[in-house]
C-alpha cells in the first residue's frame, strides 16, 4: 500500500485498522502490553497471536518495503521491548 502524494505516513492507528484490530490508543497500548516481549527468534508475522490474514499483511508490507513497512517495523520494535520496571 504505497501512499498517494499528499498523504501522511501511516501510524499504529492506521496499521491496527488495516489488521482489523481496535485502533484507539488504549487498545493499541493494551495489545502491545499483552503480547510483549516477542522472542528474538520469532519473526513478527510468525507470532502466534496473528490470524493468517494478519500475518500475510504484515509479511507483505515488509516484503514490499513501502511506506507501510516503517510502521510495521515500529510495531516489531514495540513488541520486542522489555517491560520497564518503575522505581517505587
WOHURA-V809970 format. One record per residue. RES is the residue in one small letter. SS is DSSP state (hx for helix, st for strand, lp for the rest). D_LAST is the distance of its C-alpha to the last C-alpha in Angstrom with 2 decimals. Layout:
RES_SS_D_LAST, RES_SS_D_LAST
This chain:
x_lp_44.76, x_lp_45.55, x_lp_44.85, x_lp_47.78, x_lp_48.09, x_lp_46.22, x_lp_43.49, x_lp_39.88, x_lp_37.79, x_lp_36.38, x_lp_32.65, x_hx_30.55, x_hx_32.03, x_hx_35.53, x_hx_34.80, x_hx_33.27, x_hx_36.34, x_hx_38.61, x_lp_36.91, x_lp_37.52, x_lp_33.87, x_lp_32.16, x_lp_31.45, x_lp_29.34, x_hx_25.99, x_hx_24.00, x_hx_26.29, x_hx_26.03, x_hx_22.21, x_hx_22.48, x_hx_25.22, x_hx_23.41, x_hx_20.24, x_hx_22.58, x_hx_24.66, x_lp_22.40, x_lp_22.49, x_lp_26.27, x_lp_27.76, x_lp_29.32, x_lp_32.70, x_lp_32.94, x_lp_34.61, x_hx_33.10, x_hx_36.25, x_hx_36.41, x_lp_33.06, x_lp_33.89, x_lp_32.44, x_lp_35.12, x_lp_38.48, x_hx_41.48, x_hx_42.11, x_hx_38.57, x_hx_38.67, x_hx_42.06, x_hx_40.95, x_hx_38.04, x_hx_40.35, x_hx_43.07, x_hx_40.97, x_hx_39.83, x_hx_43.43, x_hx_44.86, x_lp_42.38, x_lp_42.86, x_hx_40.68, x_hx_38.69, x_hx_37.81, x_hx_35.27, x_hx_33.14, x_hx_33.66, x_hx_32.36, x_hx_29.29, x_hx_28.68, x_hx_29.24, x_hx_26.62, x_hx_24.05, x_hx_24.71, x_hx_24.35, x_lp_20.99, x_lp_18.33, x_lp_15.36, x_lp_12.41, x_lp_9.22, x_lp_6.32, x_lp_3.77, x_lp_0.00
